[in-house]
Amino acid sequence: MEFSPFYYLKICYNFFLSILYHAKHLLFSKQDQSLQHITAPLVFALGFFILAVWRFRKAEM
C-alpha cells in the first residue's frame, strides 16, 4: 500500500504541533521541567520527515 508524500508531511505537521503544545506546557508549568514529553514526538516527526523527503526524491525519479 503506497502512501503519498503529503500523507507523511501531514503526520510530521501533527507531531510538530504536539511538540509545540508540550513545549508551551513545560515552559509555563512549575512542576515538571523534564523533556521526556517532547522527545518522543520529536523523534517520530523527524523520522516521518525523513521518510517524506525520501518519498519526494523517489517520486521525482
Residue pairs with C-beta under 8 A, 6 or more apart in sequence:
3 55
4 55
5 52
5 55
5 56
5 59
8 48
8 49
8 51
8 52
8 55
9 48
9 49
9 52
11 45
11 48
12 45
12 48
12 49
12 52
15 41
15 42
15 44
15 45
15 48
16 41
16 45
18 41
19 38
19 41
19 42
19 45
22 37
22 38
22 41
23 38
25 37
26 32
26 33
26 34
26 35
26 37
26 38
